[in-house]
Amino acid sequence: MKRLFLTVMAVLSMTMTFAEDENLNTTNNMQAYNMDVNYDKLGDALDLTSDQLEAVKDVHQVFCANMMSVAAAAKESRPAMMRNAINMDLRFMRSILTHKQYKHYLLLLNTTLVNRGLR
């Protein structure tokens, strides 16, 4: 009886350990896709006017929502969904920003994606 009890306890503890690792990986994955930014700092970095800043906030909030959808999607569909989210964001940003601001935004976005392991 003692062996059976110890075996059950060992199996349960191993199961809990694996489940904890899965939850940790899911949490880290969601954090990588969280694209929230400080809009004041972004505005300063890109030298945005107040109208541009409001438009950038609106577009970036949509981008953040799309990236969180990517994080919740199946692993196989993530690359295509992420590509679509990025392309849509860049298309809108291109119409809002000047050429110089757009180039700087591309640099910031690409650096962010690389640092989070998404590229």
Backbone bond lengths (Angstrom), bond angles and torsions (degrees), N, CA, C in turn:
res aa  C-N    CA-C-N  psi(-1)  N-CA   C-N-CA  omega(-1)  CA-C   N-CA-C  phi
1 M - - - 1.443 - - 1.525 111.08 -
2 K 1.311 115.29 -38.37 1.457 119.83 -179.96 1.527 110.94 -64.54
3 R 1.334 117.62 -39.99 1.466 121.83 178.44 1.523 110.74 -63.63
4 L 1.309 116.45 -42.88 1.469 120.80 179.54 1.531 109.89 -61.41
5 F 1.309 116.51 -45.31 1.462 120.89 179.18 1.533 110.76 -61.25
6 L 1.328 118.25 -45.14 1.465 121.56 179.69 1.526 111.51 -65.65
7 T 1.321 117.20 -37.54 1.462 121.00 177.55 1.528 110.85 -64.40
8 V 1.316 117.45 -45.02 1.467 121.70 179.06 1.523 109.68 -62.54
9 M 1.331 117.52 -43.17 1.461 120.99 179.53 1.529 111.14 -63.64
10 A 1.322 117.41 -39.57 1.461 120.91 179.27 1.526 110.93 -65.34
11 V 1.327 116.81 -43.26 1.465 120.80 179.00 1.523 110.84 -64.43
12 L 1.324 116.97 -43.79 1.468 120.17 179.04 1.523 111.96 -63.51
13 S 1.317 117.51 -41.43 1.466 119.23 -179.06 1.530 111.31 -68.53
14 M 1.346 117.20 -36.81 1.471 119.42 176.42 1.518 110.63 -66.17
15 T 1.322 117.79 -39.50 1.459 121.81 178.70 1.521 110.70 -63.24
16 M 1.317 116.39 -43.12 1.463 120.31 179.53 1.523 111.32 -64.90
17 T 1.339 116.89 -36.53 1.460 120.61 178.95 1.524 110.44 -64.61
18 F 1.326 117.31 -44.94 1.467 120.54 179.51 1.527 110.84 -66.04
19 A 1.318 117.74 -39.52 1.464 121.00 179.06 1.525 110.35 -65.24
20 E 1.316 117.63 -38.02 1.459 120.97 178.58 1.518 110.44 -64.73
21 D 1.343 117.91 -41.40 1.458 121.20 178.41 1.527 111.08 -63.18
22 E 1.325 118.05 -39.53 1.460 121.19 178.42 1.525 111.06 -63.61
23 N 1.333 116.85 -43.04 1.464 120.15 178.41 1.523 110.94 -64.72
24 L 1.314 118.18 -37.83 1.451 122.04 178.74 1.523 110.36 -65.46
25 N 1.334 116.84 -43.11 1.464 120.59 178.18 1.516 111.14 -63.62
26 T 1.320 118.03 -39.09 1.461 121.50 178.85 1.521 110.31 -65.14
27 T 1.316 117.13 -42.11 1.461 121.01 178.83 1.516 110.82 -64.05
28 N 1.334 117.81 -45.91 1.459 120.91 178.35 1.517 110.93 -62.40
29 N 1.317 117.17 -37.29 1.451 121.79 179.40 1.523 110.34 -64.19
30 M 1.322 117.44 -44.29 1.462 121.10 179.81 1.526 110.50 -64.65
31 Q 1.315 118.16 -37.78 1.462 121.16 179.12 1.524 111.13 -66.40
32 A 1.317 118.25 -35.18 1.461 121.10 179.43 1.521 111.11 -64.89
33 Y 1.317 117.75 -33.72 1.458 121.60 -178.17 1.536 112.87 -89.30
34 N 1.315 117.75 -3.38 1.460 120.72 178.38 1.526 108.20 -76.73
35 M 1.312 117.65 113.48 1.463 122.53 -174.28 1.527 113.07 -106.61
36 D 1.333 117.36 22.52 1.467 119.74 178.24 1.521 110.14 -61.72
37 V 1.328 116.22 140.16 1.462 121.73 179.71 1.520 109.71 -132.61
38 N 1.307 115.98 164.84 1.456 122.42 171.69 1.529 106.05 -85.70
39 Y 1.316 116.71 110.37 1.461 120.82 -173.46 1.527 111.97 -68.63
40 D 1.310 118.39 -29.64 1.459 120.21 177.22 1.527 110.50 -65.17
41 K 1.331 116.39 -43.49 1.461 119.98 178.74 1.529 111.09 -68.81
42 L 1.325 116.54 -37.92 1.466 119.34 176.86 1.528 110.11 -64.13
43 G 1.322 116.29 -41.82 1.456 120.66 177.76 1.518 112.08 -61.61
44 D 1.334 116.96 -40.28 1.460 120.68 177.48 1.523 111.17 -67.84
45 A 1.329 116.96 -41.99 1.462 120.85 -178.56 1.524 111.79 -64.71
46 L 1.334 116.58 -37.36 1.465 120.57 -177.96 1.529 112.46 -95.46
47 D 1.329 117.16 -4.96 1.460 122.41 -177.86 1.534 110.53 56.36
48 L 1.337 114.82 56.82 1.465 121.17 -176.44 1.526 111.45 -86.16
49 T 1.329 115.18 147.33 1.460 120.28 169.62 1.526 107.60 -78.02
50 S 1.316 116.67 169.58 1.473 119.21 -178.20 1.535 111.07 -64.96
51 D 1.335 117.51 -36.91 1.470 120.07 177.38 1.525 111.42 -66.31
52 Q 1.330 116.08 -42.39 1.459 120.31 177.96 1.524 109.97 -62.92
53 L 1.327 116.91 -41.47 1.464 120.78 -178.55 1.525 110.98 -61.06
54 E 1.315 117.53 -43.06 1.469 120.68 178.30 1.529 110.91 -63.44
55 A 1.319 117.13 -42.76 1.463 120.76 179.38 1.528 110.74 -66.32
56 V 1.333 116.80 -41.20 1.469 121.07 179.01 1.528 110.07 -63.51
57 K 1.334 117.72 -40.58 1.467 121.19 177.60 1.526 110.68 -58.38
58 D 1.330 116.20 -47.26 1.465 120.16 -178.96 1.525 111.69 -61.93
59 V 1.328 115.83 -46.72 1.467 120.08 -178.72 1.522 110.42 -66.13
60 H 1.323 116.75 -41.73 1.456 119.29 -176.90 1.533 111.99 -69.49
61 Q 1.316 117.65 -31.40 1.460 119.69 176.47 1.527 110.91 -65.44
62 V 1.318 116.59 -37.51 1.464 120.36 175.36 1.523 109.62 -65.37
63 F 1.333 116.63 -41.84 1.460 121.34 178.24 1.527 110.72 -61.40
64 C 1.336 117.25 -42.79 1.470 120.97 178.29 1.527 111.12 -60.81
65 A 1.324 116.74 -42.53 1.469 120.74 178.97 1.523 110.32 -64.60
66 N 1.330 116.99 -40.68 1.469 120.21 178.53 1.525 111.30 -64.88
67 M 1.323 117.18 -39.63 1.465 120.11 -179.69 1.526 111.14 -69.06
68 M 1.319 118.69 -33.40 1.456 120.11 175.83 1.531 110.40 -69.22
69 S 1.328 117.06 -31.43 1.466 120.43 174.35 1.523 110.07 -66.60
70 V 1.317 116.01 -37.55 1.467 120.54 176.88 1.526 109.60 -62.45
71 A 1.313 117.38 -42.79 1.471 121.31 -178.84 1.516 111.52 -62.79
72 A 1.323 116.95 -33.55 1.464 120.91 -178.13 1.519 112.33 -85.11
73 A 1.324 118.47 -10.19 1.462 122.46 -176.25 1.528 110.88 -78.94
74 A 1.310 114.66 167.61 1.464 121.09 176.56 1.531 109.39 -64.31
75 K 1.300 115.63 148.58 1.468 121.15 -175.11 1.529 112.19 -58.55
76 E 1.320 117.63 -33.76 1.461 121.19 -177.09 1.530 112.11 -70.24
77 S 1.319 117.35 -31.24 1.461 120.59 -176.10 1.528 113.36 -93.25
78 R 1.325 117.81 -5.32 1.456 120.45 -176.94 1.527 114.56 -61.72
79 P 1.336 119.62 -46.65 1.474 117.96 -177.42 1.526 113.41 -58.14
80 A 1.312 117.62 -43.79 1.461 120.36 -179.94 1.523 111.22 -67.45
81 M 1.324 116.71 -41.87 1.464 119.80 179.30 1.530 111.09 -65.39
82 M 1.329 117.11 -40.17 1.452 120.41 179.56 1.529 110.65 -66.59
83 R 1.312 116.79 -41.53 1.466 121.05 177.43 1.526 110.31 -59.56
84 N 1.334 116.99 -43.68 1.465 120.75 178.81 1.528 111.54 -64.57
85 A 1.333 117.72 -41.96 1.463 121.34 179.54 1.525 110.91 -63.75
86 I 1.324 116.71 -43.40 1.462 120.83 -179.89 1.526 110.54 -66.60
87 N 1.317 117.20 -44.87 1.461 120.32 179.71 1.523 111.84 -61.67
88 M 1.327 117.44 -41.08 1.456 120.41 178.72 1.529 109.96 -64.90
89 D 1.338 117.28 -43.49 1.459 121.09 178.55 1.525 110.72 -60.55
90 L 1.319 116.91 -45.68 1.462 120.29 -178.56 1.524 111.92 -66.62
91 R 1.307 117.47 -36.09 1.464 121.28 178.46 1.529 110.53 -62.32
92 F 1.329 116.25 -44.73 1.459 120.04 178.99 1.529 111.57 -69.79
93 M 1.329 116.76 -41.84 1.467 119.97 -179.50 1.529 111.25 -64.24
94 R 1.303 115.98 -34.56 1.473 119.47 179.80 1.523 111.06 -62.50
95 S 1.333 116.59 -34.05 1.465 119.11 179.98 1.530 112.06 -78.91
96 I 1.327 117.96 -18.99 1.463 121.84 -178.72 1.525 111.65 -91.96
97 L 1.319 116.86 -42.50 1.459 122.34 -170.48 1.522 112.20 -92.77
98 T 1.345 115.45 156.46 1.457 120.36 171.61 1.528 108.09 -74.06
99 H 1.319 116.46 171.11 1.463 120.42 -178.69 1.535 111.02 -60.13
100 K 1.321 117.53 -43.77 1.472 121.74 -179.70 1.532 110.45 -65.51
101 Q 1.324 117.29 -43.99 1.464 121.14 178.84 1.528 110.79 -64.41
102 Y 1.323 116.28 -39.84 1.461 121.05 -179.47 1.527 110.78 -63.75
103 K 1.319 117.86 -42.44 1.468 120.90 178.59 1.524 110.45 -62.42
104 H 1.325 116.50 -41.36 1.467 120.14 178.53 1.528 110.48 -66.83
105 Y 1.329 117.33 -38.96 1.474 121.18 177.80 1.527 110.08 -63.22
106 L 1.332 116.92 -41.89 1.470 120.06 177.17 1.524 111.05 -58.42
107 L 1.320 116.09 -43.20 1.459 120.64 178.86 1.530 111.00 -62.07
108 L 1.325 116.76 -45.32 1.466 120.60 179.73 1.529 112.06 -64.48
109 L 1.326 116.66 -44.35 1.461 120.30 -179.20 1.520 111.38 -65.13
110 N 1.315 116.61 -44.52 1.463 120.08 -179.72 1.525 110.86 -64.02
111 T 1.320 117.27 -42.06 1.471 120.95 178.28 1.526 110.64 -61.81
112 T 1.322 116.24 -42.36 1.459 120.53 178.98 1.526 110.96 -62.06
113 L 1.325 116.82 -45.35 1.467 120.19 -179.44 1.520 111.49 -64.36
114 V 1.335 117.30 -40.20 1.463 120.68 179.27 1.528 110.13 -67.12
115 N 1.325 117.22 -43.68 1.474 120.44 -178.34 1.524 112.02 -64.33
116 R 1.317 117.14 -29.19 1.467 120.09 179.94 1.525 112.57 -90.78
117 G 1.321 117.20 1.62 1.450 120.99 177.78 1.511 114.40 75.78
118 L 1.315 116.80 23.09 1.463 120.95 -179.21 1.517 112.39 -95.65
119 R 1.305 117.45 -6.49 1.461 122.21 177.34 1.482 109.63 -129.57
